[in-house]
């Protein structure tokens, strides 16, 4: 009988120890789960920060590229305007020369009057 009581006591002690071990395991699992959640939150936060940084860098590059393209376009426009002005000056000079020829009803010597025509074109 005493042996049976001992077995029952040992079984109860083992069950109590198993219960304590189970409680301890639950605490450890909960602790590990909390740590995993914290790590996941940190990883998500870092990813969001990196994404924001990438977006900011892309914006800066787009602004820089836009400014570069704008400056290039303005330079091209200025060159085209200058070419157009030069073309117009040449045409005005030729028209002035042709007009002078018609007014005088004689051929004007282009070499002799080139300086006058150049001054006229420069003043336009």
C-alpha positions, 0 to 999 in steps of 0.5 A, a space after each residue: 500500500 505504501 508503495 502505491 501511495 508513493 507511486 501516486 505521490 510521485 505521479 502527482 509531483 510529476 504532474 505538478 512539475 509538468 504543469 510548472 514546466 508547461 507554464 514556464 514553456 508558455 511564458 518563454 513562448 510568449 516572451 519569444 513571440 513578443 521579441 519576434 513582434 518587436 523585431 518585425 516592427 523594427 524591420 518594417 520601420 527600417 523598410 519604411 524609412 528606406 522607402 522614404 529615403 529612396 523616394 526623396 533621392 528620386 525626387 532630388 534626381 528628378 528635380 536636378 534632371 529637370 533643371 538640367 533639361 530646362 537649362 539645355 532647352 533655354 540655351 537651345 532657344 537662345 541659340 535659335 533666336 540668335 540664328 533667327 536674328 542673324 538671318 533676319 539681319 541678313 535679309 534686311 540688309 539685302 532688302 535695303 540694298 535692293 531698295 537702294 538699287 531701285 531708288 537710285 535705278 542703278 546698281 549699288 556697288 556692294 563692296 562700297 556700301 557694305 559698311 553702311 548696310 552692316 551698320 544698318 543691320 547692326 542697329 536692327 
